[in-house]
Amino acid sequence: MIARMRGVKRKLTAFAEEENKLHRHEEARVKHLNELYAMFSVDDVKYEGWSRTRLDRLIVDYLLRHGYNGSARALAQEKGIEPLVDLDTFEQMSRIRKCLLNRSVTEALAWCTAGDTKKELRKMDSNLEFMLRFQQYIELVRDSSTKLADSVAYANKFLVPYRNTYKKEVLQACGMLALPPGSAADVDAYSDLYSDSRWEMLANLFTSTHNSLLSLPSIPLLHIALSSGLSALKTPACHSSHPASAAAPSHSTSLSLASSVCPICSTELNELARNVPYAFHSKSHVEPDLLMLPNGRAYGKARLEEYARKAGLPDGKIKDLRTGEIYDMDRLKKVYIT
């Protein structure tokens, strides 16, 4: 009885330490967000430091998701942001994924059946545990030293109970007893089961299940932040068919200046933002008295006249602010917004 109570005490001590650790991380993250809410604008002197911390978090998250665990931990320790990132979580995920790629399901099965994870996976209707058991069975059949009775016993214990849910896989498991690897080369349904690509599939299945269970996004936070920023700044002019060099000189128009400082128009981000959707604007901003040029571009009449005057054009002529093309005023069409 004393030995059992000591064992319970050890488990409770471990759980208490884990709970305290989670509370410290939660407190640090709430404090990090409160620092942002205490600022009234991005011009606040404290915002630059806060945004650098956010960028460090995004970089650490990116490194962790791509398996650079050592670099991620070193960066987190250097910047003092360990409570703000999920180092242990992603390191465990990376370790189990690596084991799967190295043809071992032991670690992944231990994760599936540990603590409350098994219950949560059942609530999610996850097939991860079954697919891992199925792969373990495949490896038993593949191994010529395994006795047939051992393979049948394993199937009866771990696969047959799921015959109503995974009928196809259970039937394939039965057929594999008659089609070992050397005999299944001409049967696509079974040759795929012996394929090495299944380990990559299992690793991806584990990663997606792990992220879903912990409510983690499937892509790095850096990608989410970057795509949001690109979408917010992107305009149709950023990917115009007319090159920026065709615009009017920078000393004569503010438009070329805007293009020169636009992040989306830069060489580094222009192609990256090409397939990003435009941001949703609930209120449109349209110039009054719109006129459409023969090339399909539309500008306000007052702005066209002012630009023509500054360019020294004769009366009745206007100039495209973007491309520099010159047209007769009578070729313009009135545009009505409906």
C-alpha positions in Angstrom: 0.0 0.0 0.0 2.8 2.4 0.9 4.6 1.7 -2.4 1.4 2.4 -4.3 0.8 5.7 -2.5 4.4 6.7 -3.3 3.8 5.9 -6.9 0.6 8.0 -6.9 2.6 10.9 -5.2 5.2 10.8 -7.9 2.6 11.0 -10.6 0.8 13.8 -8.9 4.0 15.7 -8.4 4.8 15.4 -12.1 1.2 16.6 -13.0 1.6 19.6 -10.6 4.9 20.7 -12.2 3.3 20.5 -15.7 0.3 22.5 -14.5 2.6 25.2 -13.0 4.6 25.3 -16.2 1.4 25.9 -18.2 0.2 28.6 -15.9 3.6 30.4 -16.2 3.3 30.2 -20.0 -0.2 31.5 -19.9 0.7 34.4 -17.7 3.6 35.4 -19.9 1.4 35.3 -23.0 -1.4 37.4 -21.4 1.2 39.9 -20.3 2.6 40.0 -23.9 -0.9 40.8 -25.2 -1.6 43.4 -22.5 1.5 45.3 -23.6 -0.1 45.7 -27.0 -3.5 46.8 -25.6 -1.7 49.4 -23.5 -0.4 51.2 -26.6 -2.8 53.6 -28.3 -1.1 53.7 -31.8 1.8 52.1 -33.7 3.7 55.4 -33.2 4.2 54.5 -29.5 7.9 54.1 -28.7 7.2 50.7 -27.1 5.6 49.3 -30.2 8.8 48.7 -32.0 10.1 46.5 -29.2 6.8 44.6 -29.0 6.8 44.0 -32.7 10.3 42.6 -32.6 9.3 40.2 -29.9 6.4 39.1 -32.1 8.7 38.6 -35.1 11.0 36.5 -32.9 8.0 34.3 -31.9 7.0 33.9 -35.6 10.6 32.9 -36.5 10.9 30.4 -33.7 7.5 28.9 -34.7 8.7 28.6 -38.3 11.9 26.9 -37.2 10.1 24.4 -35.0 7.7 23.4 -37.7 10.5 22.7 -40.1 12.5 20.6 -37.6 15.2 23.1 -36.7 14.7 22.5 -33.0 18.1 23.4 -31.8 18.2 26.7 -33.6 14.6 27.5 -32.4 15.5 26.8 -28.8 18.7 28.8 -29.0 16.9 31.8 -30.5 14.1 31.6 -27.9 16.7 31.4 -25.1 18.7 34.3 -26.5 15.6 36.5 -26.8 14.0 35.4 -23.5 10.7 34.3 -25.1 10.6 30.6 -24.1 7.3 31.0 -22.3 5.8 32.6 -25.5 6.5 29.6 -27.8 5.6 25.9 -27.7 9.1 24.5 -27.7 8.4 21.2 -25.9 5.2 20.5 -27.9 6.9 20.9 -31.3 10.1 19.1 -30.3 7.9 16.1 -29.2 6.0 16.3 -32.5 9.3 16.5 -34.5 10.8 13.5 -32.6 7.8 11.3 -33.3 7.6 12.3 -36.9 11.2 11.5 -37.4 10.7 8.1 -35.8 7.8 7.4 -38.3 10.1 8.3 -41.2 12.6 5.9 -39.7 10.0 3.1 -39.9 9.0 3.0 -36.2 5.5 3.3 -34.9 6.3 2.7 -31.2 6.6 6.3 -30.2 3.5 7.4 -32.2 1.4 4.6 -30.6 2.7 5.7 -27.1 1.5 9.2 -27.8 -1.9 8.0 -29.1 -2.6 6.0 -26.0 -1.1 8.3 -23.3 -3.4 10.0 -20.8 -6.4 11.7 -22.2 -5.0 11.7 -25.7 -6.8 8.5 -26.6 -10.1 9.8 -25.4 -9.7 13.1 -27.4 -8.7 11.2 -30.5 -11.9 9.1 -30.3 -14.0 12.3 -30.0 -12.3 13.5 -33.1 -13.0 10.2 -35.0 -9.3 10.1 -35.7 -8.0 7.1 -37.6 -4.4 7.6 -36.6 -4.2 4.8 -34.0 -5.8 2.3 -36.4 -3.5 3.3 -39.3 -0.5 2.9 -37.0 -1.7 -0.6 -35.9 -2.3 -1.5 -39.5 1.2 -0.5 -40.4 2.6 -2.5 -37.5 0.6 -5.5 -38.9 2.0 -4.9 -42.4 5.6 -5.0 -41.0 4.8 -8.3 -39.2 3.6 -9.8 -42.5 6.6 -8.4 -44.3 9.0 -10.0 -41.9 9.5 -13.5 -43.1 10.6 -14.6 -39.6 7.2 -13.8 -38.1 5.0 -16.8 -37.6 1.6 -16.8 -39.3 -0.1 -17.4 -36.0 1.4 -14.3 -34.5 0.2 -12.2 -37.4 -3.3 -13.6 -37.1 -3.3 -13.0 -33.3 -2.2 -9.4 -33.8 -5.0 -8.8 -36.4 -7.6 -10.3 -34.2 -6.6 -8.1 -31.3 -6.0 -4.7 -32.9 -7.7 -4.8 -36.4 -10.7 -7.0 -36.4 -12.5 -5.0 -33.6 -12.6 -2.1 -36.2 -14.1 -4.2 -39.0 -17.3 -2.2 -39.2 -15.4 1.2 -39.3 -12.5 0.3 -41.5 -14.0 -2.6 -43.5 -11.7 -2.1 -46.5 -8.5 -2.1 -44.5 -9.5 -5.1 -42.4 -10.3 -7.1 -45.6 -6.9 -6.1 -47.0 -5.2 -7.3 -43.8 -6.8 -10.7 -44.3 -5.8 -10.9 -47.9 -2.2 -10.0 -47.1 -1.8 -13.3 -45.3 -2.1 -14.9 -48.8 -0.1 -12.3 -50.6 3.3 -11.6 -48.9 5.6 -8.9 -50.4 7.1 -11.2 -53.1 3.6 -12.2 -54.4 1.9 -8.8 -54.3 4.0 -6.9 -56.9 1.3 -7.4 -59.7 -1.6 -6.5 -57.5 -1.9 -2.8 -57.1 -4.2 -2.9 -54.0 -1.6 -4.8 -52.1 1.6 -3.5 -53.6 0.7 -0.1 -52.4 0.4 -1.4 -48.8 4.0 -2.7 -49.0 5.2 0.7 -50.5 7.7 2.8 -48.5 5.6 5.9 -49.3 3.2 4.8 -46.5 5.7 6.0 -43.9 5.5 9.5 -45.3 1.7 9.3 -45.3 1.7 8.2 -41.7 4.1 11.0 -40.7 1.8 13.6 -42.4 -1.2 12.0 -40.8 0.4 12.2 -37.4 1.3 15.9 -37.9 -2.2 16.9 -39.0 -3.8 15.0 -36.2 -1.4 16.5 -33.6 -2.1 20.0 -34.9 -5.9 19.4 -34.9 -5.8 18.0 -31.4 -4.0 21.0 -30.0 -5.8 23.5 -32.2 -2.6 24.6 -33.9 -2.7 26.0 -37.5 -1.5 23.7 -40.2 0.9 26.3 -41.6 3.5 28.4 -39.8 2.4 31.6 -38.1 4.9 33.5 -40.2 3.1 32.5 -43.4 -0.2 33.6 -41.9 1.1 37.0 -40.8 2.9 37.5 -44.1 -0.1 36.6 -46.3 -2.3 38.9 -44.2 0.1 41.8 -44.6 0.4 41.2 -48.3 -3.3 41.1 -48.8 -3.9 44.3 -46.8 -1.4 46.2 -48.8 -2.0 44.7 -52.3 -3.8 46.9 -54.9 -4.5 46.2 -58.6 -1.8 48.7 -59.5 0.9 46.4 -57.9 0.5 43.8 -60.6 -0.3 46.1 -63.5 0.7 44.9 -67.0 2.6 48.3 -67.3 6.0 48.3 -65.7 6.8 50.9 -63.0 9.4 52.4 -65.4 6.6 53.4 -67.7 5.1 55.7 -65.0 5.7 59.4 -65.1 8.9 60.7 -63.5 9.0 60.8 -59.8 9.7 64.5 -59.6 6.5 65.3 -61.5 4.0 63.0 -59.8 3.4 61.5 -56.4 2.2 58.3 -57.9 5.6 57.0 -58.9 6.8 57.9 -55.4 4.0 55.8 -53.9 5.1 52.9 -56.2 8.7 53.2 -55.1 7.8 52.9 -51.4 5.0 50.3 -51.8 6.2 47.0 -50.3 4.1 44.9 -52.7 5.7 46.7 -55.7 9.2 45.8 -54.4 11.2 43.1 -56.2 11.3 40.9 -53.1 7.5 40.8 -52.5 5.8 41.4 -55.9 5.8 37.9 -57.2 5.1 36.5 -53.7 1.9 38.5 -53.5 0.7 37.8 -57.0 -1.8 35.0 -56.0 -2.7 36.5 -52.6 -6.4 37.8 -52.6 -7.1 41.5 -52.2 -8.2 42.6 -48.7 -12.0 43.1 -48.1 -12.9 46.8 -47.8 -16.4 47.5 -46.6 -16.2 51.0 -47.8 -14.9 52.0 -51.3 -13.1 55.2 -52.0 -13.8 56.5 -55.5 -12.8 59.8 -57.0 -15.7 62.1 -58.1 -16.5 62.8 -61.7 -14.7 59.7 -63.1 -13.5 59.5 -66.7 -12.3 56.4 -68.4 -9.3 56.5 -70.8 -9.1 54.4 -74.0 -6.7 52.1 -72.2 -9.4 51.2 -69.6 -8.0 53.2 -66.7 -10.2 55.6 -64.8 -9.3 58.8 -63.0 -11.1 61.8 -61.6 -11.5 64.7 -64.0 -10.0 67.3 -61.7 -6.8 65.2 -61.2 -6.4 64.6 -64.9 -6.7 68.3 -65.7 -4.3 69.2 -62.9 -1.8 66.7 -64.1 -2.1 67.9 -67.8 -1.5 71.5 -66.6 1.6 70.5 -64.7 2.8 68.5 -67.7 2.4 71.5 -70.0 0.0 69.8 -72.3 -2.1 71.9 -74.8 -5.8 72.3 -74.2 -7.9 69.3 -74.9 -5.1 66.8 -74.1 -4.7 64.7 -71.0 -2.0 62.3 -69.8 -2.4 58.9 -68.1 -1.0 59.3 -64.6 0.4 55.8 -64.6 1.6 55.0 -68.1 2.2 58.5 -69.4 0.0 57.9 -72.5 -1.5 61.1 -74.0 -5.1 61.2 -75.3 -7.6 63.7 -76.7 -10.2 64.8 -74.1 -13.1 63.9 -76.4 -12.0 60.2 -76.4 -12.7 59.9 -72.7 -15.9 58.4 -71.4 -17.9 59.3 -68.4 -18.0 56.6 -65.7 -21.1 56.1 -63.4 -20.8 54.0 -60.3 -23.8 51.8 -59.7 
